[in-house]
Structure formats: C-alpha cells, structure tokens
C-alpha cells in the first residue's frame, strides 16, 4: 500500500483525496489544512484518521510515501520543500509556482534529495489530448506550425471559488499553465520568446487586484507559434464555468478541440447547463483525466519511475507564464 497525505483540502485537494480513496493500492493516512473546520469536515467525510492544521507536524508524525500539495497557487513552495526534506514524493498542483525562483528551488531540492516531483498537468490525460498526441507521434499530421488555445472562466471563479486568494495569482499561472503545457507537450518545443498583453477593469473595480484577461503570443525553438488567451470575467449566465477550445495546425493536417461539446445539455425550470464529462463520478467512483493523472503518480511511486509531467516541465511552464506576465507589465517582448 502507498501511504498518502494531502496538504490543502479545498476544492482541488478534496478532488485528490477522492481519487486516492478510489485506488485499491493507496491508503490515505493524513490530511492537513489551516482551516480546522474544513479539516474536520473533509476528514469525517472520507474517513481519514490523521488530521493536522500544520503540515510540518503531519510530515513528522506520519509515515508517508507520497503527498499531494493542493494549496493556493502562490503557496506551493514551503510545503513542497518540507515534503522533499522529509524524503516524501510530491504531486504538486499546477502551477508549480508563481515565480521562477520558487519553481527552481523546488526542482533543485527534489533532484538533490532523489525525491519524485510531479506537477499535476492533468490535461495531458484528457482523451482528446491522448488522441492528438498519438496522431502526432504516428506522423499523421506532420510538423507543428501554429496553436490557438483558449481557456477561460466565468467571474464566479475569482469572486467566489478563489475569492480569498485570487488577487495573489494571475491568469497565466491559474489557467494558461494548462494550455502552455498542452502546446509545448504536443509540439515538442521550448518557449524562446513571448509577447503578452493584459487589461484590468472589471475585477479592479471590485477591489480584486489581478487582471481580467491576458493574451499572449509564444514562439517556440522549433519555429512553431502559440496564441494563448485566458479571461475570467465571463458572465455567470454562461452554461459552463469553463470555456476551453484549441486549434492546432500542422504541415499535413489540423486538430480542432472544443471541450464544451460534451454531448449532454441540461435544462431545468431555473437554469441551462452543459455538464462536464471529462471528470465525473460514475455511481460514486471518480472517472476521467484527473483520476488518471493521480493514478499515474501512484504508479510512479510504486514502480520507482519518473513521473510523466515532471518538476522540470513545471519549471519550464512557470518560466513561460512569468515571461507573459512581465511582457504584459512592460509592454515589450521577453526572450527566455
């Protein structure tokens, strides 16, 4: 049995916990959260015996093989470094960090300690990503030329779901970390030059100090170009919290992806929604891309092999996203 702990049991941390509990070769022995009420609520719901408001105490008291770090974007460094120091393998939620300095420190520490560090770029396990990756590797599409990737949220996310800390992150870290990783993984290139723009109006007027949207052009070392767009002030009347679309162009073909085409639409007397089908519970069991990403991490711990979405991948994405933020702030292109 792989003995696992979870640091941060908010929305995403609870998702990790749910997936771990569904794996027969995993025992969730402890969780940690700074909110004692939330800690007890989640601990009772999932029957986790070890409950700690201080993750350092958890690492000291429990015998753990692996830990998920699912704290807010800007609070990954300290718990990751504490896990590494305790010689515990880590699955860190994306983004790895919101500064290059923090990301570099985590990657170096894990490498020096011989500890596995995986970044939860769970989008790689989406069915349409797997189909596209295979088509590229089989030579069906030719060489990569251009990518358009849009990933946006309704205003509920910064004002509701992440209300207490949305001003401590920015869209290149919160959303573009997914799309930047998708494109660099599919295209096999490294970002060498970025140009980004951003605007602040809606959230600023509400006292939330983070831009409403970012748009960025990223040039890769293999000549391919990515066009990235993220916004999180879409109206809450939209049928889905998430808007995700991609267009990938190659020398011998193209791929178009619309993640909202789920083939199910639900209308009630009070609402119209498009329920997501990429990650769902089927009769109480979690199924989908997040589940498969966590299953992969557990297998890597069991079989002592390196995770597919490594700390180095996380660092490259942070470098690119930080450059987008810097370019938007200075109004000039940034070379990496």
RODO-2510 file (C-alpha; in nm, 4 decimals, decimal comma):
residues 336
     n   res          X          Y          Z
     1     x     0,0000     0,0000     0,0000
     2     x     0,1178     0,3505    -0,0861
     3     x     0,0598     0,5703     0,2187
     4     x    -0,0560     0,9149     0,1104
     5     x    -0,1266     1,2539     0,2648
     6     x    -0,2906     1,5663     0,1211
     7     x    -0,1882     1,9217     0,2104
     8     x    -0,4715     2,1649     0,1450
     9     x    -0,8205     2,0138     0,1290
    10     x    -1,0075     2,2863    -0,0526
    11     x    -1,1864     2,2119    -0,3797
    12     x    -0,8873     2,0630    -0,5618
    13     x    -0,7377     1,8959    -0,2556
    14     x    -1,0683     1,7209    -0,1942
    15     x    -1,0612     1,6009    -0,5555
    16     x    -0,7158     1,4494    -0,4974
    17     x    -0,8450     1,2858    -0,1814
    18     x    -1,1472     1,1405    -0,3616
    19     x    -0,9229     0,9928    -0,6343
    20     x    -0,6760     0,8436    -0,3857
    21     x    -0,9604     0,6825    -0,1922
    22     x    -1,0789     0,5130    -0,5131
    23     x    -0,7411     0,3437    -0,5731
    24     x    -0,7112    -0,0041    -0,4156
    25     x    -0,3358     0,0227    -0,3643
    26     x    -0,3487     0,3528    -0,1732
    27     x    -0,4124     0,4275     0,1928
    28     x    -0,4882     0,7905     0,2764
    29     x    -0,3495     0,8243     0,6265
    30     x    -0,3474     1,2003     0,6836
    31     x    -0,4634     1,5397     0,5631
    32     x    -0,3611     1,8925     0,6542
    33     x    -0,5373     2,2269     0,6239
    34     x    -0,5108     2,5595     0,8040
    35     x    -0,8905     2,5715     0,8401
    36     x    -0,9774     2,3400     1,1324
    37     x    -1,3491     2,3272     1,0452
    38     x    -1,2762     2,2278     0,6868
    39     x    -1,0182     1,9769     0,8084
    40     x    -1,2702     1,8009     1,0312
    41     x    -1,5463     1,8122     0,7714
    42     x    -1,3348     1,6515     0,4988
    43     x    -1,1663     1,4128     0,7402
    44     x    -1,5032     1,2807     0,8558
    45     x    -1,6434     1,2612     0,5031
    46     x    -1,3562     1,0463     0,3759
    47     x    -1,2635     0,8668     0,6961
    48     x    -0,9078     0,9981     0,7206
    49     x    -0,7601     0,9325     1,0662
    50     x    -0,4704     1,1817     1,0678
    51     x    -0,5770     1,5466     1,0692
    52     x    -0,3318     1,8329     1,1111
    53     x    -0,3542     2,2106     1,0886
    54     x     0,0266     2,2151     1,0474
    55     x     0,1643     2,0071     0,7596
    56     x     0,5081     2,0015     0,9217
    57     x     0,3601     1,8135     1,2161
    58     x     0,1912     1,5747     0,9734
    59     x     0,5223     1,5028     0,7994
    60     x     0,6895     1,4472     1,1358
    61     x     0,4230     1,2225     1,2882
    62     x     0,3093     1,0143     0,9897
    63     x     0,4943     0,7573     0,7788
    64     x     0,4165     0,8749     0,4249
    65     x     0,5244     0,7589     0,0796
    66     x     0,3664     1,0469    -0,1099
    67     x     0,1845     1,3758    -0,0595
    68     x    -0,0367     1,5936    -0,2778
    69     x     0,0191     1,9669    -0,2332
    70     x    -0,3042     2,1445    -0,3264
    71     x    -0,2591     2,4799    -0,1545
    72     x    -0,3299     2,8084    -0,3410
    73     x    -0,1066     2,8887    -0,6409
    74     x     0,1319     3,1171    -0,4514
    75     x     0,1703     2,8845    -0,1507
    76     x     0,3329     2,5749    -0,3020
    77     x     0,6992     2,6316    -0,2226
    78     x     0,7111     2,5780     0,1543
    79     x     0,5026     2,2584     0,1733
    80     x     0,6812     2,1077    -0,1295
    81     x     1,0222     2,1805     0,0231
    82     x     0,9073     2,0387     0,3576
    83     x     0,7946     1,7158     0,1860
    84     x     1,1215     1,6886    -0,0037
    85     x     1,3195     1,7416     0,3171
    86     x     1,1178     1,4592     0,4741
    87     x     1,2045     1,2369     0,1718
    88     x     0,8399     1,2151     0,0653
    89     x     0,7398     1,2069    -0,3042
    90     x     0,5260     1,5024    -0,4126
    91     x     0,2389     1,5628    -0,6532
    92     x     0,2073     1,9420    -0,6718
    93     x    -0,0937     2,1108    -0,8238
    94     x    -0,0259     2,3327    -1,1220
    95     x     0,1248     2,5840    -1,1466
    96     x     0,4370     2,4618    -0,9739
    97     x     0,4844     2,8204    -0,8524
    98     x     0,4062     3,1811    -0,9367
    99     x     0,7741     3,2832    -0,9516
   100     x     1,0662     3,1278    -1,1361
   101     x     1,2757     3,1473    -0,8190
   102     x     1,0307     2,9319    -0,6240
   103     x     0,9990     2,6781    -0,9058
   104     x     1,3761     2,6475    -0,9418
   105     x     1,4167     2,5939    -0,5671
   106     x     1,1602     2,3108    -0,5627
   107     x     1,3034     2,1319    -0,8672
   108     x     1,6597     2,1531    -0,7345
   109     x     1,5618     2,0336    -0,3875
   110     x     1,3712     1,7327    -0,5247
   111     x     1,6584     1,6395    -0,7560
   112     x     1,9182     1,6710    -0,4792
   113     x     1,7082     1,4598    -0,2431
   114     x     1,6229     1,1935    -0,5007
   115     x     1,2517     1,2561    -0,4464
   116     x     0,9891     1,2361    -0,7202
   117     x     0,8216     1,5675    -0,8026
   118     x     0,5247     1,5591    -1,0391
   119     x     0,3214     1,8624    -1,1430
   120     x    -0,0472     1,7879    -1,1915
   121     x    -0,0780     1,8811    -1,5590
   122     x    -0,3823     1,6565    -1,5655
   123     x    -0,4941     1,7872    -1,9067
   124     x    -0,2379     1,5513    -2,0627
   125     x    -0,4687     1,2661    -1,9610
   126     x    -0,7756     1,4072    -2,1370
   127     x    -0,8995     1,1737    -2,4115
   128     x    -0,8662     1,4290    -2,6902
   129     x    -0,5120     1,5146    -2,5816
   130     x    -0,4166     1,1448    -2,5963
   131     x    -0,5722     1,1068    -2,9429
   132     x    -0,3890     1,4159    -3,0698
   133     x    -0,0556     1,3097    -2,9190
   134     x    -0,0773     0,9686    -3,0875
   135     x    -0,1645     1,1242    -3,4241
   136     x     0,1433     1,3482    -3,3967
   137     x     0,3714     1,0612    -3,2958
   138     x     0,2345     0,8427    -3,5773
   139     x     0,3269     1,1119    -3,8320
   140     x    -0,0316     1,1711    -3,9487
   141     x    -0,0217     1,5480    -3,9036
   142     x     0,3331     1,6465    -3,9965
   143     x     0,5303     1,9202    -3,8236
   144     x     0,3688     2,1677    -3,5831
   145     x     0,3073     2,5185    -3,7140
   146     x     0,0556     2,7078    -3,5006
   147     x    -0,1680     2,6661    -3,1975
   148     x    -0,4597     2,8701    -3,0726
   149     x    -0,5569     2,7812    -2,7155
   150     x    -0,8342     2,9482    -2,5184
   151     x    -0,9085     2,8617    -2,1573
   152     x    -1,1359     3,0995    -1,9685
   153     x    -1,3635     3,1104    -1,6630
   154     x    -1,6753     3,2916    -1,5558
   155     x    -1,6385     3,5682    -1,2990
   156     x    -1,7553     3,3245    -1,0304
   157     x    -1,4025     3,1833    -1,0144
   158     x    -1,2093     3,4965    -0,8995
   159     x    -1,5003     3,6393    -0,6987
   160     x    -1,6381     3,3176    -0,5481
   161     x    -1,4367     2,9985    -0,5805
   162     x    -1,0981     3,1690    -0,5254
   163     x    -1,2266     3,4814    -0,3540
   164     x    -0,9804     3,4726    -0,0630
   165     x    -0,6696     3,4488    -0,2817
   166     x    -0,7471     3,5343    -0,6465
   167     x    -0,5514     3,8596    -0,6114
   168     x    -0,2414     3,6519    -0,5286
   169     x    -0,2302     3,4805    -0,8674
   170     x    -0,2659     3,5781    -1,2331
   171     x    -0,4282     3,4057    -1,5281
   172     x    -0,1011     3,2867    -1,6882
   173     x    -0,0458     3,0785    -1,3733
   174     x    -0,4063     2,9840    -1,2944
   175     x    -0,5246     2,8935    -1,6470
   176     x    -0,2517     2,9371    -1,9094
   177     x    -0,0258     2,6959    -1,7217
   178     x    -0,2612     2,4259    -1,8558
   179     x    -0,2663     2,5476    -2,2157
   180     x     0,1046     2,6339    -2,2308
   181     x     0,1853     2,2840    -2,1073
   182     x    -0,0571     2,1260    -2,3556
   183     x     0,1034     2,3032    -2,6526
   184     x     0,4680     2,2579    -2,5507
   185     x     0,3966     1,8884    -2,4808
   186     x     0,2153     1,8305    -2,8109
   187     x     0,4508     2,0415    -3,0222
   188     x     0,7706     1,9271    -2,8524
   189     x     0,9134     2,2775    -2,8376
   190     x     1,0582     2,5117    -2,5765
   191     x     0,9378     2,8708    -2,5480
   192     x     1,2041     3,1208    -2,6528
   193     x     1,0137     3,4480    -2,6927
   194     x     0,6803     3,5775    -2,5624
   195     x     0,4673     3,8858    -2,6021
   196     x     0,1759     3,9387    -2,3670
   197     x    -0,0954     4,1970    -2,3037
   198     x    -0,3441     4,2305    -2,0197
   199     x    -0,6169     4,4670    -1,9064
   200     x    -0,7665     4,5434    -1,5651
   201     x    -1,1116     4,6924    -1,5335
   202     x    -1,3867     4,4642    -1,4020
   203     x    -1,2048     4,2937    -1,1138
   204     x    -1,0123     4,6091    -1,0244
   205     x    -1,3413     4,7944    -0,9764
   206     x    -1,4417     4,5190    -0,7304
   207     x    -1,1209     4,5560    -0,5252
   208     x    -0,9573     4,2412    -0,6663
   209     x    -0,6052     4,3260    -0,7774
   210     x    -0,5497     4,0961    -1,0751
   211     x    -0,6092     4,1489    -1,4497
   212     x    -0,9336     4,0493    -1,6213
   213     x    -0,7644     3,8811    -1,9172
   214     x    -0,4314     3,8007    -2,0818
   215     x    -0,3496     3,7347    -2,4454
   216     x    -0,0058     3,6099    -2,5449
   217     x     0,1982     3,5067    -2,8465
   218     x     0,4669     3,2474    -2,7706
   219     x     0,7414     3,1489    -3,0144
   220     x     0,8980     2,8038    -2,9720
   221     x     1,2500     2,6909    -3,0587
   222     x     1,1205     2,4595    -3,3338
   223     x     0,9588     2,7510    -3,5185
   224     x     0,6034     2,6845    -3,4022
   225     x     0,3901     2,9661    -3,2616
   226     x     0,1256     2,9555    -2,9901
   227     x    -0,1563     3,2067    -2,9408
   228     x    -0,2898     3,1862    -2,5837
   229     x    -0,5986     3,3567    -2,4434
   230     x    -0,7446     3,3476    -2,0919
   231     x    -1,0176     3,5578    -1,9317
   232     x    -1,2051     3,5173    -1,6048
   233     x    -1,4744     3,7830    -1,6161
   234     x    -1,7175     3,5956    -1,8419
   235     x    -2,0786     3,6336    -1,7199
   236     x    -2,2118     3,3772    -1,4754
   237     x    -2,5119     3,3246    -1,7033
   238     x    -2,2967     3,1127    -1,9350
   239     x    -2,3911     2,7423    -1,9254
   240     x    -2,0440     2,6339    -1,8089
   241     x    -1,7874     2,7841    -1,5707
   242     x    -1,5114     2,6831    -1,8143
   243     x    -1,4623     2,7789    -2,1804
   244     x    -1,1910     2,5659    -2,3455
   245     x    -1,1052     2,5494    -2,7164
   246     x    -0,7973     2,4636    -2,9210
   247     x    -0,6984     2,4796    -3,2871
   248     x    -0,3735     2,3053    -3,3810
   249     x    -0,2236     2,3472    -3,7288
   250     x     0,0435     2,1196    -3,8751
   251     x     0,2165     2,0889    -4,2122
   252     x    -0,0078     1,7963    -4,3091
   253     x    -0,3247     1,8480    -4,1072
   254     x    -0,5056     2,0148    -3,8206
   255     x    -0,6918     1,9324    -3,4995
   256     x    -0,9881     2,1251    -3,3579
   257     x    -1,0971     2,0722    -2,9974
   258     x    -1,3976     2,2119    -2,8116
   259     x    -1,4055     2,0775    -2,4566
   260     x    -1,7608     2,2040    -2,4075
   261     x    -1,9019     1,9733    -2,6749
   262     x    -1,9911     1,7116    -2,4155
   263     x    -2,2992     1,5789    -2,5976
   264     x    -2,5169     1,6492    -2,2957
   265     x    -2,7171     1,9618    -2,2224
   266     x    -2,9421     2,0001    -1,9216
   267     x    -3,2311     2,2415    -1,8887
   268     x    -3,4431     2,2879    -1,5767
   269     x    -3,7027     2,5469    -1,4785
   270     x    -3,4260     2,7697    -1,3424
   271     x    -3,1117     2,7033    -1,5479
   272     x    -2,9489     2,5786    -1,8656
   273     x    -2,6162     2,3974    -1,8209
   274     x    -2,3676     2,1913    -2,0177
   275     x    -2,2406     1,9377    -1,7620
   276     x    -1,8738     1,8477    -1,7984
   277     x    -1,7971     1,4860    -1,8822
   278     x    -1,4159     1,4835    -1,8752
   279     x    -1,4051     1,4209    -1,4997
   280     x    -1,7170     1,2861    -1,3307
   281     x    -1,8392     1,0480    -1,0630
   282     x    -1,9972     0,7342    -1,2067
   283     x    -2,2077     0,5816    -0,9307
   284     x    -1,9708     0,7116    -0,6648
   285     x    -1,6411     0,6361    -0,8396
   286     x    -1,4332     0,9214    -0,9923
   287     x    -1,3566     0,8695    -1,3609
   288     x    -1,1611     1,0839    -1,6054
   289     x    -0,8440     1,2802    -1,6624
   290     x    -0,7741     1,3917    -1,3034
   291     x    -0,8181     1,0341    -1,1828
   292     x    -0,5761     0,9055    -1,4472
   293     x    -0,3132     1,1690    -1,3630
   294     x    -0,3240     1,0708    -0,9951
   295     x    -0,3193     0,7005    -1,0824
   296     x    -0,0036     0,7673    -1,2882
   297     x     0,1633     0,9409    -0,9922
   298     x     0,0865     0,6480    -0,7614
   299     x     0,2264     0,4001    -1,0164
   300     x     0,5450     0,6043    -1,0435
   301     x     0,5864     0,5869    -0,6647
   302     x     0,5122     0,2119    -0,6610
   303     x     0,7419     0,1271    -0,9513
   304     x     1,0146     0,3843    -0,8792
   305     x     0,9972     0,5595    -1,2149
   306     x     0,9964     0,9240    -1,3078
   307     x     0,6581     1,0964    -1,3491
   308     x     0,5446     1,1874    -1,6975
   309     x     0,4754     1,5522    -1,6029
   310     x     0,7950     1,6308    -1,4157
   311     x     0,9108     1,9149    -1,1972
   312     x     1,1261     2,0281    -1,4903
   313     x     0,8103     2,0505    -1,7042
   314     x     0,6536     2,2603    -1,4316
   315     x     0,9575     2,4886    -1,4213
   316     x     0,9502     2,5455    -1,7998
   317     x     0,5820     2,6377    -1,7828
   318     x     0,6444     2,8790    -1,4923
   319     x     0,9259     3,0446    -1,6896
   320     x     0,6941     3,0943    -1,9869
   321     x     0,3991     3,2184    -1,7801
   322     x     0,6161     3,4548    -1,5752
   323     x     0,7527     3,5974    -1,9003
   324     x     0,3954     3,6568    -2,0240
   325     x     0,3179     3,8491    -1,7049
   326     x     0,6396     4,0502    -1,7341
   327     x     0,5773     4,1309    -2,1015
   328     x     0,2233     4,2482    -2,0244
   329     x     0,3551     4,4727    -1,7469
   330     x     0,6385     4,6244    -1,9533
   331     x     0,4716     4,6329    -2,2937
   332     x     0,7740     4,4665    -2,4516
   333     x     0,8533     4,1150    -2,5783
   334     x     1,0510     3,8942    -2,3387
   335     x     1,3146     3,6453    -2,4525
   336     x     1,3693     3,3322    -2,2442
***
